[in-house]
Amino acid sequence: YHLGTAAFGSLIIAVVKTIRAALTYVQKKAAKSKLRVAVVILSVLKCLLWCVEKCLKFINKQAYIQTAIFGYSFCKASRMGFFLILRNVLRISAVSVVSQIVLFIGKIFITVASAVGGYYYLEIHFGDELNYLMVPTLLVGIVAYAVSEMFNEVFGMAISTILQCFVADEELFDADERFSPASLAGTIDSTQQKYKKKKQVGVSA
């Protein structure tokens, strides 16, 4: 099922993107014709399709993970992944929020460190040959950001996969038969408690 699942999930996203592109084209034509009502309706439809695309990307991600773990087909993997997250929404939300913050900080750190390192390297080795160092430094920063984005996407998928494996392990096996280490369970539970307390403080404030 792996190749078919990947192809089917990509096809769904491609179809939604194609519809959004077609709506954008029609919206531009309507704007030139000064059809304000049509422009507003098309803008609302584009917004709804954007939301649908984000939801489908999220479901695709969970489906790919379920297929990698259990070998399900796309539809079954989507259903199983969705309900697995629904049953453990607080725990998965807490770890997801923390992981997104960590990945964002890592992305910024890699970009800034690479740009600063590139600037000093160029200044030391090519300072006499280059009149302006900001343009190559900016290019180094852009490349570093693109590379960090790709690596962080891989790390993010790994975090989600480990989390789903952990939750599935809890649901499938008894406490003395589980494969996940106790330290991982303690870390996830403590993250959930901190997230829950922070959420309660935010609501009370």
C-alpha positions as CSV (number, residue, x, y, z in Angstrom):
1,Y,0.0,0.0,0.0
2,H,2.9,2.4,0.5
3,L,3.4,3.7,-3.1
4,G,-0.4,3.9,-3.7
5,T,-1.0,5.7,-0.5
6,A,1.7,8.3,-1.2
7,A,0.3,8.8,-4.8
8,F,-3.3,9.0,-3.7
9,G,-2.6,11.5,-0.9
10,S,-0.6,13.7,-3.3
11,L,-3.3,13.4,-5.9
12,I,-5.9,14.8,-3.4
13,I,-3.8,17.8,-2.5
14,A,-3.0,18.4,-6.2
15,V,-6.7,18.4,-7.0
16,V,-7.5,21.0,-4.3
17,K,-4.5,23.2,-5.4
18,T,-5.8,23.0,-9.0
19,I,-9.2,24.1,-8.0
20,R,-7.7,27.0,-6.0
21,A,-5.7,28.0,-9.0
22,A,-8.7,28.0,-11.2
23,L,-10.7,30.1,-8.7
24,T,-7.8,32.6,-8.6
25,Y,-7.9,32.9,-12.4
26,V,-11.7,33.4,-12.4
27,Q,-11.3,35.9,-9.6
28,K,-8.9,38.0,-11.6
29,K,-11.2,37.9,-14.6
30,A,-14.1,39.0,-12.3
31,A,-12.1,41.8,-10.8
32,K,-11.3,43.1,-14.3
33,S,-15.0,43.0,-15.1
34,K,-15.7,44.8,-11.8
35,L,-18.1,42.1,-10.6
36,R,-17.7,42.8,-6.9
37,V,-20.2,40.2,-5.7
38,A,-18.4,37.4,-7.7
39,V,-15.0,38.5,-6.4
40,V,-16.3,38.3,-2.8
41,I,-17.8,34.9,-3.3
42,L,-14.7,33.6,-5.0
43,S,-12.6,34.9,-2.1
44,V,-14.7,33.1,0.4
45,L,-14.4,29.9,-1.7
46,K,-10.6,30.3,-1.9
47,C,-10.5,30.7,1.9
48,L,-12.6,27.6,2.4
49,L,-10.4,25.6,0.0
50,W,-7.3,26.8,1.8
51,C,-8.8,25.4,5.1
52,V,-9.7,22.2,3.3
53,E,-6.1,21.9,1.9
54,K,-4.6,22.4,5.4
55,C,-6.9,19.7,6.9
56,L,-6.1,17.3,4.1
57,K,-2.4,17.8,4.5
58,F,-2.8,17.0,8.2
59,I,-4.8,13.9,7.5
60,N,-2.3,12.9,4.8
61,K,0.5,13.1,7.3
62,Q,-1.3,10.9,9.8
63,A,-2.3,8.4,7.0
64,Y,1.3,8.1,5.9
65,I,2.4,7.4,9.5
66,Q,-0.3,4.8,10.0
67,T,0.6,3.1,6.7
68,A,4.3,3.0,7.7
69,I,3.4,1.4,11.1
70,F,0.6,-1.0,10.1
71,G,0.6,-1.1,6.3
72,Y,-3.0,0.1,6.0
73,S,-4.4,1.5,2.7
74,F,-4.9,5.3,2.5
75,C,-8.6,5.5,3.5
76,K,-8.2,3.1,6.4
77,A,-5.0,4.8,7.5
78,S,-6.6,8.2,7.4
79,R,-9.5,7.0,9.5
80,M,-7.4,5.1,12.0
81,G,-4.9,8.1,12.3
82,F,-7.7,10.6,12.8
83,F,-9.5,8.6,15.5
84,L,-6.2,7.8,17.2
85,I,-5.5,11.5,17.5
86,L,-9.0,12.3,18.5
87,R,-8.8,9.8,21.4
88,N,-5.5,11.4,22.6
89,V,-6.0,15.0,21.5
90,L,-4.6,16.6,24.7
91,R,-1.4,14.6,24.7
92,I,-0.8,14.9,21.0
93,S,-1.6,18.7,21.0
94,A,0.8,19.3,23.9
95,V,3.7,17.5,22.2
96,S,2.9,19.0,18.8
97,V,3.0,22.6,20.2
98,V,6.3,22.0,22.0
99,S,7.8,20.3,19.0
100,Q,6.7,23.2,16.7
101,I,8.3,25.7,19.0
102,V,11.5,23.8,19.2
103,L,11.7,23.3,15.4
104,F,11.0,27.0,14.8
105,I,13.8,28.0,17.2
106,G,16.1,25.5,15.5
107,K,15.2,26.9,12.1
108,I,16.0,30.5,13.2
109,F,19.2,29.4,14.9
110,I,20.5,27.6,11.9
111,T,19.7,30.5,9.5
112,V,21.2,33.2,11.7
113,A,24.3,31.1,12.6
114,S,24.9,30.2,9.0
115,A,24.5,33.8,7.8
116,V,26.8,35.2,10.5
117,G,29.4,32.4,9.9
118,G,29.2,33.0,6.2
119,Y,29.7,36.8,6.6
120,Y,32.8,36.4,8.7
121,Y,34.2,33.7,6.4
122,L,33.7,36.0,3.4
123,E,35.2,38.9,5.3
124,I,38.3,36.9,6.3
125,H,39.0,35.1,3.0
126,F,37.5,37.4,0.4
127,G,37.3,40.8,2.1
128,D,39.7,42.4,-0.3
129,E,37.9,41.0,-3.4
130,L,34.3,41.8,-2.5
131,N,33.0,45.4,-2.2
132,Y,29.7,44.5,-0.5
133,L,29.2,41.4,1.7
134,M,25.5,41.7,2.5
135,V,24.3,40.2,-0.8
136,P,26.3,37.0,-0.5
137,T,25.5,36.8,3.2
138,L,21.8,37.2,2.3
139,L,22.1,34.3,-0.2
140,V,23.8,32.2,2.4
141,G,20.9,32.9,4.8
142,I,18.3,32.0,2.2
143,V,20.0,28.7,1.4
144,A,20.5,27.9,5.1
145,Y,16.8,28.6,5.7
146,A,15.7,26.3,2.8
147,V,18.0,23.5,4.1
148,S,16.8,23.9,7.7
149,E,13.2,23.9,6.5
150,M,13.7,20.5,4.8
151,F,15.6,19.0,7.7
152,N,13.0,20.3,10.2
153,E,10.2,18.8,8.1
154,V,11.9,15.4,8.4
155,F,12.4,15.8,12.2
156,G,8.8,16.9,12.5
157,M,7.6,13.8,10.7
158,A,9.9,11.7,13.0
159,I,8.4,13.3,16.1
160,S,4.8,12.7,14.9
161,T,5.7,9.1,14.0
162,I,7.3,8.4,17.4
163,L,4.3,9.9,19.2
164,Q,1.8,7.8,17.2
165,C,3.8,4.7,17.8
166,F,3.8,5.5,21.5
167,V,0.1,6.1,21.7
168,A,-0.6,2.9,19.6
169,D,1.7,1.0,21.9
170,E,-0.3,2.1,24.9
171,E,-3.6,1.2,23.3
172,L,-2.5,-2.2,22.0
173,F,-0.5,-3.6,24.9
174,D,-0.7,-3.9,28.7
175,A,1.7,-1.9,30.8
176,D,4.1,-4.8,31.3
177,E,4.1,-5.7,27.6
178,R,4.7,-2.3,26.0
179,F,7.8,-1.5,23.9
180,S,8.1,2.2,24.7
181,P,10.5,3.0,27.5
182,A,9.2,4.5,30.8
183,S,11.3,7.6,30.3
184,L,9.4,8.5,27.1
185,A,6.0,8.0,28.8
186,G,7.2,10.3,31.7
187,T,8.3,13.0,29.3
188,I,5.1,13.0,27.3
189,D,2.9,13.0,30.4
190,S,4.9,15.9,31.9
191,T,4.6,17.8,28.7
192,Q,0.8,17.2,28.7
193,Q,0.5,18.4,32.3
194,K,2.4,21.6,31.6
195,Y,0.4,22.3,28.5
196,K,-2.8,21.7,30.3
197,K,-1.8,24.0,33.2
198,K,-0.8,26.7,30.7
199,K,-4.1,26.4,28.9
200,Q,-6.0,26.7,32.2
201,V,-4.0,29.8,33.2
202,G,-4.7,31.4,29.8
203,V,-8.5,30.6,30.1
204,S,-8.7,32.0,33.6
205,A,-6.8,35.2,32.6
